[in-house]
Amino acid sequence: MNRVLAAGLAQALRDRGLRAYLPRLAPANDGGIALGQAAHARQVIMNENASAEESRTCA
């Protein structure tokens, strides 16, 4: 991302009493989107596995 644009936008938001949340640990562009997609897919898989485990009961 353009550091000058990000810094200017963050300052403009601070001037209006708002706080900008900029990425620090993951990239802001395609890499960050891919990370979010992977996290969502993991959650879906974990939920499906939990549902399958709950449906297996012993009577």
mmJSON file of the N, C-alpha and C atoms, coordinates in Angstrom:
{"data_MODEL":{"atom_site":{
"group_PDB":["ATOM","ATOM","ATOM","ATOM","ATOM","ATOM","ATOM","ATOM","ATOM","ATOM","ATOM","ATOM","ATOM","ATOM","ATOM","ATOM","ATOM","ATOM","ATOM","ATOM","ATOM","ATOM","ATOM","ATOM","ATOM","ATOM","ATOM","ATOM","ATOM","ATOM","ATOM","ATOM","ATOM","ATOM","ATOM","ATOM","ATOM","ATOM","ATOM","ATOM","ATOM","ATOM","ATOM","ATOM","ATOM","ATOM","ATOM","ATOM","ATOM","ATOM","ATOM","ATOM","ATOM","ATOM","ATOM","ATOM","ATOM","ATOM","ATOM","ATOM","ATOM","ATOM","ATOM","ATOM","ATOM","ATOM","ATOM","ATOM","ATOM","ATOM","ATOM","ATOM","ATOM","ATOM","ATOM","ATOM","ATOM","ATOM","ATOM","ATOM","ATOM","ATOM","ATOM","ATOM","ATOM","ATOM","ATOM","ATOM","ATOM","ATOM","ATOM","ATOM","ATOM","ATOM","ATOM","ATOM","ATOM","ATOM","ATOM","ATOM","ATOM","ATOM","ATOM","ATOM","ATOM","ATOM","ATOM","ATOM","ATOM","ATOM","ATOM","ATOM","ATOM","ATOM","ATOM","ATOM","ATOM","ATOM","ATOM","ATOM","ATOM","ATOM","ATOM","ATOM","ATOM","ATOM","ATOM","ATOM","ATOM","ATOM","ATOM","ATOM","ATOM","ATOM","ATOM","ATOM","ATOM","ATOM","ATOM","ATOM","ATOM","ATOM","ATOM","ATOM","ATOM","ATOM","ATOM","ATOM","ATOM","ATOM","ATOM","ATOM","ATOM","ATOM","ATOM","ATOM","ATOM","ATOM","ATOM","ATOM","ATOM","ATOM","ATOM","ATOM","ATOM","ATOM","ATOM","ATOM","ATOM","ATOM","ATOM","ATOM","ATOM","ATOM","ATOM","ATOM","ATOM"],
"id":[1,2,3,4,5,6,7,8,9,10,11,12,13,14,15,16,17,18,19,20,21,22,23,24,25,26,27,28,29,30,31,32,33,34,35,36,37,38,39,40,41,42,43,44,45,46,47,48,49,50,51,52,53,54,55,56,57,58,59,60,61,62,63,64,65,66,67,68,69,70,71,72,73,74,75,76,77,78,79,80,81,82,83,84,85,86,87,88,89,90,91,92,93,94,95,96,97,98,99,100,101,102,103,104,105,106,107,108,109,110,111,112,113,114,115,116,117,118,119,120,121,122,123,124,125,126,127,128,129,130,131,132,133,134,135,136,137,138,139,140,141,142,143,144,145,146,147,148,149,150,151,152,153,154,155,156,157,158,159,160,161,162,163,164,165,166,167,168,169,170,171,172,173,174,175,176,177],
"type_symbol":["N","C","C","N","C","C","N","C","C","N","C","C","N","C","C","N","C","C","N","C","C","N","C","C","N","C","C","N","C","C","N","C","C","N","C","C","N","C","C","N","C","C","N","C","C","N","C","C","N","C","C","N","C","C","N","C","C","N","C","C","N","C","C","N","C","C","N","C","C","N","C","C","N","C","C","N","C","C","N","C","C","N","C","C","N","C","C","N","C","C","N","C","C","N","C","C","N","C","C","N","C","C","N","C","C","N","C","C","N","C","C","N","C","C","N","C","C","N","C","C","N","C","C","N","C","C","N","C","C","N","C","C","N","C","C","N","C","C","N","C","C","N","C","C","N","C","C","N","C","C","N","C","C","N","C","C","N","C","C","N","C","C","N","C","C","N","C","C","N","C","C","N","C","C","N","C","C"],
"label_atom_id":["N","CA","C","N","CA","C","N","CA","C","N","CA","C","N","CA","C","N","CA","C","N","CA","C","N","CA","C","N","CA","C","N","CA","C","N","CA","C","N","CA","C","N","CA","C","N","CA","C","N","CA","C","N","CA","C","N","CA","C","N","CA","C","N","CA","C","N","CA","C","N","CA","C","N","CA","C","N","CA","C","N","CA","C","N","CA","C","N","CA","C","N","CA","C","N","CA","C","N","CA","C","N","CA","C","N","CA","C","N","CA","C","N","CA","C","N","CA","C","N","CA","C","N","CA","C","N","CA","C","N","CA","C","N","CA","C","N","CA","C","N","CA","C","N","CA","C","N","CA","C","N","CA","C","N","CA","C","N","CA","C","N","CA","C","N","CA","C","N","CA","C","N","CA","C","N","CA","C","N","CA","C","N","CA","C","N","CA","C","N","CA","C","N","CA","C","N","CA","C","N","CA","C","N","CA","C"],
"label_alt_id":[null,null,null,null,null,null,null,null,null,null,null,null,null,null,null,null,null,null,null,null,null,null,null,null,null,null,null,null,null,null,null,null,null,null,null,null,null,null,null,null,null,null,null,null,null,null,null,null,null,null,null,null,null,null,null,null,null,null,null,null,null,null,null,null,null,null,null,null,null,null,null,null,null,null,null,null,null,null,null,null,null,null,null,null,null,null,null,null,null,null,null,null,null,null,null,null,null,null,null,null,null,null,null,null,null,null,null,null,null,null,null,null,null,null,null,null,null,null,null,null,null,null,null,null,null,null,null,null,null,null,null,null,null,null,null,null,null,null,null,null,null,null,null,null,null,null,null,null,null,null,null,null,null,null,null,null,null,null,null,null,null,null,null,null,null,null,null,null,null,null,null,null,null,null,null,null,null],
"label_comp_id":["MET","MET","MET","ASN","ASN","ASN","ARG","ARG","ARG","VAL","VAL","VAL","LEU","LEU","LEU","ALA","ALA","ALA","ALA","ALA","ALA","GLY","GLY","GLY","LEU","LEU","LEU","ALA","ALA","ALA","GLN","GLN","GLN","ALA","ALA","ALA","LEU","LEU","LEU","ARG","ARG","ARG","ASP","ASP","ASP","ARG","ARG","ARG","GLY","GLY","GLY","LEU","LEU","LEU","ARG","ARG","ARG","ALA","ALA","ALA","TYR","TYR","TYR","LEU","LEU","LEU","PRO","PRO","PRO","ARG","ARG","ARG","LEU","LEU","LEU","ALA","ALA","ALA","PRO","PRO","PRO","ALA","ALA","ALA","ASN","ASN","ASN","ASP","ASP","ASP","GLY","GLY","GLY","GLY","GLY","GLY","ILE","ILE","ILE","ALA","ALA","ALA","LEU","LEU","LEU","GLY","GLY","GLY","GLN","GLN","GLN","ALA","ALA","ALA","ALA","ALA","ALA","HIS","HIS","HIS","ALA","ALA","ALA","ARG","ARG","ARG","GLN","GLN","GLN","VAL","VAL","VAL","ILE","ILE","ILE","MET","MET","MET","ASN","ASN","ASN","GLU","GLU","GLU","ASN","ASN","ASN","ALA","ALA","ALA","SER","SER","SER","ALA","ALA","ALA","GLU","GLU","GLU","GLU","GLU","GLU","SER","SER","SER","ARG","ARG","ARG","THR","THR","THR","CYS","CYS","CYS","ALA","ALA","ALA"],
"label_asym_id":["A","A","A","A","A","A","A","A","A","A","A","A","A","A","A","A","A","A","A","A","A","A","A","A","A","A","A","A","A","A","A","A","A","A","A","A","A","A","A","A","A","A","A","A","A","A","A","A","A","A","A","A","A","A","A","A","A","A","A","A","A","A","A","A","A","A","A","A","A","A","A","A","A","A","A","A","A","A","A","A","A","A","A","A","A","A","A","A","A","A","A","A","A","A","A","A","A","A","A","A","A","A","A","A","A","A","A","A","A","A","A","A","A","A","A","A","A","A","A","A","A","A","A","A","A","A","A","A","A","A","A","A","A","A","A","A","A","A","A","A","A","A","A","A","A","A","A","A","A","A","A","A","A","A","A","A","A","A","A","A","A","A","A","A","A","A","A","A","A","A","A","A","A","A","A","A","A"],
"label_entity_id":["1","1","1","1","1","1","1","1","1","1","1","1","1","1","1","1","1","1","1","1","1","1","1","1","1","1","1","1","1","1","1","1","1","1","1","1","1","1","1","1","1","1","1","1","1","1","1","1","1","1","1","1","1","1","1","1","1","1","1","1","1","1","1","1","1","1","1","1","1","1","1","1","1","1","1","1","1","1","1","1","1","1","1","1","1","1","1","1","1","1","1","1","1","1","1","1","1","1","1","1","1","1","1","1","1","1","1","1","1","1","1","1","1","1","1","1","1","1","1","1","1","1","1","1","1","1","1","1","1","1","1","1","1","1","1","1","1","1","1","1","1","1","1","1","1","1","1","1","1","1","1","1","1","1","1","1","1","1","1","1","1","1","1","1","1","1","1","1","1","1","1","1","1","1","1","1","1"],
"label_seq_id":[1,1,1,2,2,2,3,3,3,4,4,4,5,5,5,6,6,6,7,7,7,8,8,8,9,9,9,10,10,10,11,11,11,12,12,12,13,13,13,14,14,14,15,15,15,16,16,16,17,17,17,18,18,18,19,19,19,20,20,20,21,21,21,22,22,22,23,23,23,24,24,24,25,25,25,26,26,26,27,27,27,28,28,28,29,29,29,30,30,30,31,31,31,32,32,32,33,33,33,34,34,34,35,35,35,36,36,36,37,37,37,38,38,38,39,39,39,40,40,40,41,41,41,42,42,42,43,43,43,44,44,44,45,45,45,46,46,46,47,47,47,48,48,48,49,49,49,50,50,50,51,51,51,52,52,52,53,53,53,54,54,54,55,55,55,56,56,56,57,57,57,58,58,58,59,59,59],
"pdbx_PDB_ins_code":[null,null,null,null,null,null,null,null,null,null,null,null,null,null,null,null,null,null,null,null,null,null,null,null,null,null,null,null,null,null,null,null,null,null,null,null,null,null,null,null,null,null,null,null,null,null,null,null,null,null,null,null,null,null,null,null,null,null,null,null,null,null,null,null,null,null,null,null,null,null,null,null,null,null,null,null,null,null,null,null,null,null,null,null,null,null,null,null,null,null,null,null,null,null,null,null,null,null,null,null,null,null,null,null,null,null,null,null,null,null,null,null,null,null,null,null,null,null,null,null,null,null,null,null,null,null,null,null,null,null,null,null,null,null,null,null,null,null,null,null,null,null,null,null,null,null,null,null,null,null,null,null,null,null,null,null,null,null,null,null,null,null,null,null,null,null,null,null,null,null,null,null,null,null,null,null,null],
"Cartn_x":[0.846,0.0,0.882,0.323,1.044,1.131,2.341,2.532,2.107,2.344,1.976,0.456,-0.256,-1.712,-2.242,-1.705,-2.163,-1.904,-0.726,-0.405,-1.308,-1.538,-2.41,-3.844,-4.326,-5.688,-5.819,-4.842,-4.875,-4.887,-4.089,-4.051,-5.385,-5.959,-7.252,-8.335,-8.297,-9.263,-9.036,-7.762,-7.452,-7.938,-7.777,-8.228,-9.734,-10.444,-11.906,-12.336,-11.356,-11.665,-11.862,-11.408,-11.554,-10.202,-10.222,-8.985,-8.924,-7.82,-7.621,-6.994,-7.508,-6.932,-6.25,-4.935,-4.159,-3.548,-3.359,-2.809,-1.369,-1.046,0.323,0.904,0.085,0.607,0.351,-0.653,-0.985,-0.979,-0.665,-0.672,-2.086,-2.169,-3.468,-4.154,-3.443,-4.024,-4.392,-4.056,-4.474,-4.049,-2.873,-2.408,-3.297,-3.76,-4.664,-6.03,-6.493,-7.777,-7.667,-6.572,-6.371,-6.287,-5.649,-5.568,-6.966,-7.778,-9.153,-9.973,-9.797,-10.515,-10.089,-8.805,-8.313,-8.865,-8.914,-9.454,-10.936,-11.673,-13.099,-13.292,-12.523,-12.628,-12.325,-11.33,-10.996,-12.164,-12.799,-13.935,-15.097,-15.374,-16.448,-16.16,-14.935,-14.557,-14.677,-14.22,-14.311,-15.769,-16.634,-18.056,-18.702,-18.336,-18.879,-18.43,-17.171,-16.663,-17.343,-17.586,-18.256,-19.692,-20.365,-21.736,-21.784,-20.813,-20.753,-20.513,-19.652,-19.381,-20.621,-21.372,-22.566,-23.653,-23.688,-24.737,-24.43,-23.204,-22.83,-23.043,-24.129,-24.391,-24.603,-24.282,-24.518,-25.788,-26.649,-27.896,-27.774],
"Cartn_y":[-1.187,0.0,1.237,2.275,3.534,4.112,4.137,4.607,6.057,6.867,8.279,8.415,7.679,7.712,7.206,6.084,5.519,6.485,7.1,8.035,9.263,9.765,10.933,10.638,9.467,9.079,8.901,8.249,8.05,9.394,10.345,11.679,12.392,12.308,12.961,12.372,11.089,10.463,10.908,10.956,11.426,12.862,13.699,15.09,15.176,14.14,14.103,13.268,12.917,12.171,10.684,10.167,8.746,8.06,6.757,5.986,5.069,5.107,4.242,2.933,1.837,0.523,0.056,0.056,-0.357,-1.728,-2.517,-3.863,-3.814,-4.746,-4.833,-6.224,-7.243,-8.607,-9.302,-8.885,-9.479,-8.366,-8.701,-7.671,-7.135,-5.906,-5.264,-5.668,-6.202,-6.48,-7.959,-8.576,-9.945,-10.946,-10.777,-11.7,-11.689,-10.523,-10.416,-11.008,-10.809,-11.404,-12.922,-13.451,-14.902,-15.451,-14.731,-15.155,-15.217,-14.225,-14.218,-15.362,-15.66,-16.775,-18.101,-18.254,-19.486,-19.62,-18.527,-18.567,-18.93,-18.383,-18.698,-20.171,-20.664,-22.066,-22.988,-22.658,-23.458,-23.491,-22.358,-22.302,-23.138,-23.068,-23.868,-25.354,-25.77,-27.177,-27.61,-26.777,-27.128,-27.248,-26.365,-26.431,-27.687,-28.053,-29.269,-30.498,-30.524,-31.65,-31.741,-30.603,-30.584,-31.089,-30.676,-31.131,-32.63,-33.15,-34.588,-35.356,-34.834,-35.479,-35.476,-34.385,-34.285,-35.241,-35.533,-36.427,-37.891,-38.213,-39.581,-39.766,-40.371,-40.607,-42.079,-42.497,-43.871,-43.88,-44.817,-44.883,-45.877],
"Cartn_z":[0.0,0.0,0.0,-0.44,-0.491,0.924,1.476,2.862,3.048,2.047,2.157,2.238,1.4,1.421,2.761,3.232,4.504,5.659,5.688,6.763,6.694,5.5,5.34,5.733,5.351,5.701,7.213,7.831,9.279,9.996,9.528,10.154,9.968,8.785,8.541,9.452,9.683,10.576,12.027,12.448,13.806,14.008,12.98,13.056,13.285,12.897,13.052,14.26,15.098,16.313,16.103,14.98,14.678,14.729,14.867,14.905,13.683,12.992,11.826,12.277,11.78,12.047,10.766,10.793,9.634,9.893,8.85,9.038,9.543,10.45,10.956,10.758,10.945,10.901,9.564,8.85,7.553,6.509,5.28,4.241,3.995,3.543,3.35,2.055,1.121,-0.191,-0.324,-1.435,-1.724,-0.657,-0.086,0.939,2.168,2.562,3.704,3.414,2.181,1.783,1.802,1.268,1.263,2.685,3.574,4.972,5.594,5.323,5.83,5.263,3.984,3.365,3.998,4.261,4.89,6.307,7.046,8.411,8.393,7.442,7.33,6.962,6.012,5.6,6.78,7.567,8.749,9.722,9.94,10.864,10.346,9.058,8.466,8.648,8.38,8.523,9.98,10.899,12.322,12.763,12.279,12.624,12.052,10.826,10.217,10.996,11.414,12.189,13.544,14.183,15.483,15.346,14.269,14.044,13.809,13.069,12.81,14.1,14.976,16.261,17.149,17.138,17.968,17.503,16.208,15.711,15.983,16.339,16.689,18.184,18.542,19.962,20.215,21.398,21.822,22.664,22.397,23.173,24.288],
"occupancy":[1.0,1.0,1.0,1.0,1.0,1.0,1.0,1.0,1.0,1.0,1.0,1.0,1.0,1.0,1.0,1.0,1.0,1.0,1.0,1.0,1.0,1.0,1.0,1.0,1.0,1.0,1.0,1.0,1.0,1.0,1.0,1.0,1.0,1.0,1.0,1.0,1.0,1.0,1.0,1.0,1.0,1.0,1.0,1.0,1.0,1.0,1.0,1.0,1.0,1.0,1.0,1.0,1.0,1.0,1.0,1.0,1.0,1.0,1.0,1.0,1.0,1.0,1.0,1.0,1.0,1.0,1.0,1.0,1.0,1.0,1.0,1.0,1.0,1.0,1.0,1.0,1.0,1.0,1.0,1.0,1.0,1.0,1.0,1.0,1.0,1.0,1.0,1.0,1.0,1.0,1.0,1.0,1.0,1.0,1.0,1.0,1.0,1.0,1.0,1.0,1.0,1.0,1.0,1.0,1.0,1.0,1.0,1.0,1.0,1.0,1.0,1.0,1.0,1.0,1.0,1.0,1.0,1.0,1.0,1.0,1.0,1.0,1.0,1.0,1.0,1.0,1.0,1.0,1.0,1.0,1.0,1.0,1.0,1.0,1.0,1.0,1.0,1.0,1.0,1.0,1.0,1.0,1.0,1.0,1.0,1.0,1.0,1.0,1.0,1.0,1.0,1.0,1.0,1.0,1.0,1.0,1.0,1.0,1.0,1.0,1.0,1.0,1.0,1.0,1.0,1.0,1.0,1.0,1.0,1.0,1.0,1.0,1.0,1.0,1.0,1.0,1.0],
"B_iso_or_equiv":[0.0,0.0,0.0,0.0,0.0,0.0,0.0,0.0,0.0,0.0,0.0,0.0,0.0,0.0,0.0,0.0,0.0,0.0,0.0,0.0,0.0,0.0,0.0,0.0,0.0,0.0,0.0,0.0,0.0,0.0,0.0,0.0,0.0,0.0,0.0,0.0,0.0,0.0,0.0,0.0,0.0,0.0,0.0,0.0,0.0,0.0,0.0,0.0,0.0,0.0,0.0,0.0,0.0,0.0,0.0,0.0,0.0,0.0,0.0,0.0,0.0,0.0,0.0,0.0,0.0,0.0,0.0,0.0,0.0,0.0,0.0,0.0,0.0,0.0,0.0,0.0,0.0,0.0,0.0,0.0,0.0,0.0,0.0,0.0,0.0,0.0,0.0,0.0,0.0,0.0,0.0,0.0,0.0,0.0,0.0,0.0,0.0,0.0,0.0,0.0,0.0,0.0,0.0,0.0,0.0,0.0,0.0,0.0,0.0,0.0,0.0,0.0,0.0,0.0,0.0,0.0,0.0,0.0,0.0,0.0,0.0,0.0,0.0,0.0,0.0,0.0,0.0,0.0,0.0,0.0,0.0,0.0,0.0,0.0,0.0,0.0,0.0,0.0,0.0,0.0,0.0,0.0,0.0,0.0,0.0,0.0,0.0,0.0,0.0,0.0,0.0,0.0,0.0,0.0,0.0,0.0,0.0,0.0,0.0,0.0,0.0,0.0,0.0,0.0,0.0,0.0,0.0,0.0,0.0,0.0,0.0,0.0,0.0,0.0,0.0,0.0,0.0],
"pdbx_formal_charge":[null,null,null,null,null,null,null,null,null,null,null,null,null,null,null,null,null,null,null,null,null,null,null,null,null,null,null,null,null,null,null,null,null,null,null,null,null,null,null,null,null,null,null,null,null,null,null,null,null,null,null,null,null,null,null,null,null,null,null,null,null,null,null,null,null,null,null,null,null,null,null,null,null,null,null,null,null,null,null,null,null,null,null,null,null,null,null,null,null,null,null,null,null,null,null,null,null,null,null,null,null,null,null,null,null,null,null,null,null,null,null,null,null,null,null,null,null,null,null,null,null,null,null,null,null,null,null,null,null,null,null,null,null,null,null,null,null,null,null,null,null,null,null,null,null,null,null,null,null,null,null,null,null,null,null,null,null,null,null,null,null,null,null,null,null,null,null,null,null,null,null,null,null,null,null,null,null],
"auth_seq_id":[1,1,1,2,2,2,3,3,3,4,4,4,5,5,5,6,6,6,7,7,7,8,8,8,9,9,9,10,10,10,11,11,11,12,12,12,13,13,13,14,14,14,15,15,15,16,16,16,17,17,17,18,18,18,19,19,19,20,20,20,21,21,21,22,22,22,23,23,23,24,24,24,25,25,25,26,26,26,27,27,27,28,28,28,29,29,29,30,30,30,31,31,31,32,32,32,33,33,33,34,34,34,35,35,35,36,36,36,37,37,37,38,38,38,39,39,39,40,40,40,41,41,41,42,42,42,43,43,43,44,44,44,45,45,45,46,46,46,47,47,47,48,48,48,49,49,49,50,50,50,51,51,51,52,52,52,53,53,53,54,54,54,55,55,55,56,56,56,57,57,57,58,58,58,59,59,59],
"auth_comp_id":["MET","MET","MET","ASN","ASN","ASN","ARG","ARG","ARG","VAL","VAL","VAL","LEU","LEU","LEU","ALA","ALA","ALA","ALA","ALA","ALA","GLY","GLY","GLY","LEU","LEU","LEU","ALA","ALA","ALA","GLN","GLN","GLN","ALA","ALA","ALA","LEU","LEU","LEU","ARG","ARG","ARG","ASP","ASP","ASP","ARG","ARG","ARG","GLY","GLY","GLY","LEU","LEU","LEU","ARG","ARG","ARG","ALA","ALA","ALA","TYR","TYR","TYR","LEU","LEU","LEU","PRO","PRO","PRO","ARG","ARG","ARG","LEU","LEU","LEU","ALA","ALA","ALA","PRO","PRO","PRO","ALA","ALA","ALA","ASN","ASN","ASN","ASP","ASP","ASP","GLY","GLY","GLY","GLY","GLY","GLY","ILE","ILE","ILE","ALA","ALA","ALA","LEU","LEU","LEU","GLY","GLY","GLY","GLN","GLN","GLN","ALA","ALA","ALA","ALA","ALA","ALA","HIS","HIS","HIS","ALA","ALA","ALA","ARG","ARG","ARG","GLN","GLN","GLN","VAL","VAL","VAL","ILE","ILE","ILE","MET","MET","MET","ASN","ASN","ASN","GLU","GLU","GLU","ASN","ASN","ASN","ALA","ALA","ALA","SER","SER","SER","ALA","ALA","ALA","GLU","GLU","GLU","GLU","GLU","GLU","SER","SER","SER","ARG","ARG","ARG","THR","THR","THR","CYS","CYS","CYS","ALA","ALA","ALA"],
"auth_asym_id":["A","A","A","A","A","A","A","A","A","A","A","A","A","A","A","A","A","A","A","A","A","A","A","A","A","A","A","A","A","A","A","A","A","A","A","A","A","A","A","A","A","A","A","A","A","A","A","A","A","A","A","A","A","A","A","A","A","A","A","A","A","A","A","A","A","A","A","A","A","A","A","A","A","A","A","A","A","A","A","A","A","A","A","A","A","A","A","A","A","A","A","A","A","A","A","A","A","A","A","A","A","A","A","A","A","A","A","A","A","A","A","A","A","A","A","A","A","A","A","A","A","A","A","A","A","A","A","A","A","A","A","A","A","A","A","A","A","A","A","A","A","A","A","A","A","A","A","A","A","A","A","A","A","A","A","A","A","A","A","A","A","A","A","A","A","A","A","A","A","A","A","A","A","A","A","A","A"],
"auth_atom_id":["N","CA","C","N","CA","C","N","CA","C","N","CA","C","N","CA","C","N","CA","C","N","CA","C","N","CA","C","N","CA","C","N","CA","C","N","CA","C","N","CA","C","N","CA","C","N","CA","C","N","CA","C","N","CA","C","N","CA","C","N","CA","C","N","CA","C","N","CA","C","N","CA","C","N","CA","C","N","CA","C","N","CA","C","N","CA","C","N","CA","C","N","CA","C","N","CA","C","N","CA","C","N","CA","C","N","CA","C","N","CA","C","N","CA","C","N","CA","C","N","CA","C","N","CA","C","N","CA","C","N","CA","C","N","CA","C","N","CA","C","N","CA","C","N","CA","C","N","CA","C","N","CA","C","N","CA","C","N","CA","C","N","CA","C","N","CA","C","N","CA","C","N","CA","C","N","CA","C","N","CA","C","N","CA","C","N","CA","C","N","CA","C","N","CA","C","N","CA","C","N","CA","C","N","CA","C"],
"pdbx_PDB_model_num":[1,1,1,1,1,1,1,1,1,1,1,1,1,1,1,1,1,1,1,1,1,1,1,1,1,1,1,1,1,1,1,1,1,1,1,1,1,1,1,1,1,1,1,1,1,1,1,1,1,1,1,1,1,1,1,1,1,1,1,1,1,1,1,1,1,1,1,1,1,1,1,1,1,1,1,1,1,1,1,1,1,1,1,1,1,1,1,1,1,1,1,1,1,1,1,1,1,1,1,1,1,1,1,1,1,1,1,1,1,1,1,1,1,1,1,1,1,1,1,1,1,1,1,1,1,1,1,1,1,1,1,1,1,1,1,1,1,1,1,1,1,1,1,1,1,1,1,1,1,1,1,1,1,1,1,1,1,1,1,1,1,1,1,1,1,1,1,1,1,1,1,1,1,1,1,1,1]
}}}
